[in-house]
């Protein structure tokens, strides 16, 4: 999926909520969609300033939250740090986080996904979303 496709979905989401589609919001969304991995709001704001299209920090944070609400981005919190990634065009996955260097590794595990679905069903929950964060020490930090 191309950046313009993501932006059009975001525009539609904003319109259905009666929210304005501003240039600043579009720049933030495009910067996230172009990001190859996980990024925090401060880093994204810094990238926008480097590109010559700055956005106010509040705009960056609010836009990222709108993207999450729209289902176009995922977020997770680790050690008081909130990270975001584009959600569309990428299969669902989970994360391994190194507690020493902060490295993030993604993985997909079909049996784990099946078990999570069973847990929802066993407890009568209707799934809306989930995330699995596994913490440990990466091979580089452990010297292996």
C-alpha positions in Angstrom: 0.0 0.0 0.0 1.3 3.5 -0.9 1.5 6.5 1.3 -1.2 8.2 -0.7 -3.5 5.2 0.0 -2.9 5.5 3.7 -3.5 9.3 3.6 -6.8 8.8 1.8 -8.0 6.3 4.4 -7.0 8.8 7.1 -8.8 11.6 5.4 -12.0 9.5 5.2 -11.6 8.7 8.9 -11.3 12.3 9.8 -14.3 13.3 7.7 -16.5 10.6 9.3 -15.6 12.1 12.7 -16.2 15.7 11.7 -12.5 16.5 12.1 -10.4 18.7 9.9 -8.0 17.2 7.4 -5.1 19.6 7.9 -1.7 19.7 6.2 0.0 19.2 9.5 -2.0 16.1 10.2 -1.2 14.8 6.8 2.5 15.4 7.2 2.6 13.6 10.5 0.6 10.6 9.0 2.8 10.5 5.9 6.0 10.5 8.1 4.7 7.6 10.2 3.7 5.6 7.1 7.1 6.2 5.6 8.8 5.0 8.8 10.3 1.5 8.4 9.7 0.5 12.0 8.8 1.8 15.4 9.0 5.5 16.2 8.1 7.7 19.1 6.4 11.1 18.8 9.5 13.1 19.5 11.5 11.3 16.9 8.8 11.8 14.3 8.6 15.5 15.2 12.3 15.8 14.8 12.2 14.1 11.3 9.5 16.6 10.3 11.7 19.5 11.4 14.6 18.1 9.4 12.4 17.7 6.3 11.5 21.4 6.7 7.8 20.7 7.5 7.6 21.1 11.3 4.5 20.3 13.3 3.7 21.4 16.8 4.4 18.6 19.3 0.7 18.6 20.4 -0.2 18.0 16.7 2.2 15.1 16.4 0.8 13.4 19.6 -2.8 14.0 18.7 -2.4 12.9 15.1 -0.7 9.7 16.2 -3.5 8.9 18.5 -6.1 9.6 15.8 -4.2 7.2 13.5 -4.3 4.5 16.3 -8.1 5.2 16.7 -8.5 4.8 12.9 -6.8 1.5 13.0 -4.0 2.8 10.7 -1.3 2.7 13.4 -0.5 0.5 16.4 1.1 1.7 19.6 2.7 0.1 22.5 4.2 1.5 25.7 7.5 0.4 27.2 9.4 2.1 30.1 7.3 5.3 29.8 8.0 5.4 26.1 5.2 5.2 23.6 6.1 3.8 20.2 4.0 3.8 17.0 4.1 1.9 13.8 2.0 1.9 10.6 -0.6 -0.9 10.8 -1.9 -1.3 7.3 -0.1 -3.2 4.7 1.8 -5.2 7.4 0.6 -8.4 9.0 -0.2 -8.5 12.6 2.9 -9.3 14.7 4.2 -9.3 18.3 7.3 -7.7 19.8 10.4 -8.8 21.6 12.1 -5.9 23.5 15.7 -5.9 24.7 15.8 -4.4 28.2 19.4 -3.4 27.8 19.7 -1.7 24.4 16.0 -1.1 23.6 16.2 -3.2 20.3 12.8 -4.3 19.1 12.3 -7.6 17.2 9.1 -8.5 15.5 7.7 -12.0 15.3 4.5 -13.9 14.3 3.5 -17.1 15.9 0.4 -18.8 14.6 -0.1 -21.2 17.6 0.2 -18.2 19.9 -2.5 -16.3 17.9 -4.7 -19.4 18.0 -4.3 -19.6 21.8 -5.2 -15.9 22.2 -8.3 -16.5 20.2 -9.2 -19.4 22.4 -8.7 -17.3 25.6 -11.1 -14.6 24.2 -13.7 -17.3 23.5 -13.2 -19.1 26.8 -13.8 -15.9 28.7 -16.7 -14.6 26.5 -14.7 -11.6 25.3 -15.3 -10.1 21.9 -11.8 -9.3 20.5 -11.0 -5.8 19.5 -7.2 -5.9 19.6 -4.2 -7.3 21.4 -0.5 -7.0 21.8 2.1 -9.2 23.2 5.4 -7.7 24.5 8.1 -10.1 25.5 11.0 -8.6 27.4 14.5 -10.1 27.5 18.1 -9.5 26.5 18.9 -9.6 22.8 21.8 -11.8 21.4 24.0 -8.8 20.8 23.7 -7.6 24.4 24.1 -11.1 25.9 27.2 -11.8 23.8 25.7 -14.8 22.1 
